[in-house]
Amino acid sequence: MNLPALSKSTVCARAFYNLKVVTDVAEDSMCNAAKEVAETFNRDECGISVDGTWQRRGHTSLNGCVAVLSIDTGKVLDLEVMSSYCPTCRKLQKKMHKNAEYVALKAVHICQCNYQQQQLGSSAKMESIGAHRIFSRSVKSRQLKYTTYYGDCDSKGFLSVQNIYGINSVLKVL
């Protein structure tokens, strides 16, 4: 067909647009799932299953996510994507050594890194930190309290959330 290739900037712009659309749809879907739980069962408390996954096995993964699913409906209620790596920051640090252009780009850059392994520990702690973040925002963002925790036996997530709404406010069920 003899068509020219798309420029890198065009591909990146489209990817960022698609990411925003997908993120918005996912957020709407999770809010609707939470609303369904509250309306169907006429309560603001629910049982949830928590699990995390990582980009690679072991305790050195740079990326992972933690998901909370409703036990009643099986739908995803919330998700926390975690990363200890930002390619833009890395690129800026390597190529520009604190010159004026670096300072200008750094000022407008929105960093993708939301988990510092040096400060918080290995990627094994991502699940407990992600669960804590999700539980912390559950009442405000989903109008639900996650009071029954169904987690796998290897999870340390329960320890980080068992007292989040008050002393022993979250019950663990194996």
Secondary structure in CASP SS format (residue, H / E / C, confidence):
PFRMAT SS
TARGET T0000
AUTHOR 0000-0000-0000
METHOD secondary structure of the structure
MODEL  1
M C 1.00
N C 1.00
L C 1.00
P C 1.00
A C 1.00
L C 1.00
S C 1.00
K H 1.00
S H 1.00
T H 1.00
V H 1.00
C H 1.00
A H 1.00
R H 1.00
A H 1.00
F H 1.00
Y H 1.00
N H 1.00
L H 1.00
K H 1.00
V H 1.00
V H 1.00
T H 1.00
D H 1.00
V H 1.00
A H 1.00
E H 1.00
D H 1.00
S H 1.00
M H 1.00
C H 1.00
N H 1.00
A H 1.00
A H 1.00
K H 1.00
E H 1.00
V H 1.00
A H 1.00
E H 1.00
T H 1.00
F H 1.00
N C 1.00
R C 1.00
D C 1.00
E E 1.00
C E 1.00
G E 1.00
I E 1.00
S E 1.00
V E 1.00
D E 1.00
G E 1.00
T E 1.00
W E 1.00
Q C 1.00
R C 1.00
R C 1.00
G C 1.00
H C 1.00
T C 1.00
S C 1.00
L C 1.00
N E 1.00
G E 1.00
C E 1.00
V E 1.00
A E 1.00
V E 1.00
L E 1.00
S E 1.00
I C 1.00
D C 1.00
T C 1.00
G C 1.00
K C 1.00
V E 1.00
L E 1.00
D E 1.00
L E 1.00
E E 1.00
V E 1.00
M E 1.00
S E 1.00
S C 1.00
Y C 1.00
C C 1.00
P H 1.00
T H 1.00
C H 1.00
R H 1.00
K H 1.00
L H 1.00
Q H 1.00
K H 1.00
K H 1.00
M C 1.00
H C 1.00
K C 1.00
N C 1.00
A H 1.00
E H 1.00
Y H 1.00
V H 1.00
A H 1.00
L H 1.00
K H 1.00
A H 1.00
V H 1.00
H C 1.00
I C 1.00
C C 1.00
Q C 1.00
C C 1.00
N C 1.00
Y C 1.00
Q C 1.00
Q H 1.00
Q H 1.00
Q H 1.00
L H 1.00
G C 1.00
S C 1.00
S H 1.00
A H 1.00
K H 1.00
M H 1.00
E H 1.00
S H 1.00
I H 1.00
G H 1.00
A H 1.00
H H 1.00
R H 1.00
I H 1.00
F H 1.00
S H 1.00
R H 1.00
S H 1.00
V H 1.00
K H 1.00
S H 1.00
R H 1.00
Q C 1.00
L C 1.00
K E 1.00
Y E 1.00
T E 1.00
T E 1.00
Y E 1.00
Y E 1.00
G E 1.00
D C 1.00
C C 1.00
D C 1.00
S C 1.00
K C 1.00
G H 1.00
F H 1.00
L H 1.00
S H 1.00
V H 1.00
Q C 1.00
N C 1.00
I C 1.00
Y C 1.00
G C 1.00
I C 1.00
N C 1.00
S C 1.00
V C 1.00
L E 1.00
K E 1.00
V E 1.00
L C 1.00
END
